[in-house]
Amino acid sequence: MYKIIRNHPSALQIYRNKLLESGQVTDDDIGNISQKVSTILNDEFLASKDYVPKRRDWLSAYWTGFKSPEQISRVRNTGVKPEILKNVGKAITTLPDNFKPHRAVKKVYEQRAQMIETGEGLDWAMGEALAFATLLVEGNHVRLSGQDVERGTFSHRHSVIHDQETGEQYCPLDHVIINQNEEMFTVSNSSLSEFGVLGFELGYSMENPNSLVMWEAQFGDFANGAQVIFDQFISSGEAKWLRQTGLVVLLPHGYDGQGPEHSSARLERYLQMSDDNPFVIPEMDTTLRKQIQECNWQVVNVTTPANYFHVLRRQIHREFRKPLIVMSPKNLLRHKDCKSNLSEFDDVQGHPGFDKQGTRFKRLIKDQNMHSDLEEGIRRLVLCSGKVYYELDDERKKNNATDVAICRVEQLCPFPYDLIQRELKRYPNAEIVWCQEEPMNMGAYNYIAPRLATAMTALGRGTFDDIRYIGRAPSASTATGFYSVHVKEQTELVQKAIQPEPIKTNITI
């Protein structure tokens, strides 16, 4: 075999002989080409001896003006003018007159049109569509790929609609503005090859920072097929090669009784790879928040359509780029309480979504209980993240536990020390609980606990030993395979978090 390979002509020799046999070139032509190429290579090699590289001279012109972590970038608002929201909302909920969609899809679009008309009850898919549409109006490219992303794994997105008689396809987001270039919005169903597709989208996002590039896993559990891309490139690419990326990764996550292969996006892995120091509170100026510039990526577990809208727009409305890992929901897609009003998306002062800094992503959502303003009477502050909030809130209402405050940590990394300390000050007599539905060795607990302790210690509010954990016990498997066991565990951990008795030790279910 070695002898055969050694005696086999090279690709260059085979190609040379083919050209000569065809009469397209002569021996002299080939000799001249070889000499020209050799001269170019030799000249460049000699020039390289005196070359002094600049740190960022290999970046394309698209990246001109984007700031490094050493440079200060102001936090920008992400709200949109109400008239623009209304106009794009109408555009993305209107189908052609002669188009005949599936009756279930038609009903979805009729409901979305009603959301825009009334300004109430916007669901997750509508929040996402508005984020895409408003970015398109502003001249940005939006790209989404993953298996079954056109429809959405959970039949919630329906970004591409099929005529039931002709088979014709229609994408409302291709018609947000008049004479819109169809290349501005791209949604692509991909093969179930997480490694290959995520790697491609990462490269795409690094080419042009003015594109919102997103990859969605079918279930967050399946992202482990792309672990090399996360470990070697997304989490550490800027630290190793100064290459920024604004890539968004959507990982459906949440315990719904679907078993160990369809419950966990392995939130703990992304938090474990986060590089912020758990024992140092950084400068948290609200207008010049360098904390997020200096971290390697952002990890969020968002619970409202409006906050999802703002976190997507934040990816583009800033002077730097940072990867965004989203623990996206499953059962919240149609949850009766997981709704937002259109006013929470706009930039008008005087409504609940607007604070003195403007309308933007909320890193922490404070308690929504009307009685929680009786701060000294609150006996327990429950901190949580993700869809477990809605179960905790239901349990609180059922028991009329008005002396329990529940706060949602929407941005886990980088940790919102300033907002956590604000809530700790607000409830001076409350015991501090972290509640999660994941096992103790998974989820956010091992990331949250030392940072929460640092925030508490700085206020003289207690130490690590004063934090109570409520959630599932440590486990090798992410979740039980028995639905009845899941329901029992979920019910118990939610009840324990709201129970009237003091929580003196960690509670594992």
Secondary structure, 3 states (H helix, E strand, C coil): CHHHHHHCCCHHHHHHHHHHHHCCCCHHHHHHHHHHHHHHHHHHHHHHCCCCCCCCCCCCHHHCCCCCCCCCCCCCCCCECHHHHHHHHHHCCCCCCCCCCCHHHHHHHHHHHHHHHHCCCECHHHHHHHHHHHHHHCCCEEEEEECCCCCCCCCCCCCCEECCCCCCEECHHHCCCCCCCHHHEEEEECCCCHHHHHHHHHHHHHHCCCEEEEEECCCHHHHHHHHHHHHHHHCCHHHHHCCCCCCEEEEECCCCCCCCCCCCCCHHHHHHCCCCCCCCCCCCCCCCCCHHHHCCCEEECCCCHHHHHHHHHHHHCCCCCCCEEEEECCHHHHCCCCCECHHHCECCCCCCCCECCECCCCCEECCCCHHHHCHHHCCEEEEECCCHHHHHHHHHHHHCCCCEEEEEECEEECCCHHHHHHHHHHCCCCEEEEEEEEECCCCCHHHHHHHHHHHHHHHCCCCHHHEEEEEECCCCCCCCCCHHHHHHHHHHHHHHHHCCCCCCCCEEC
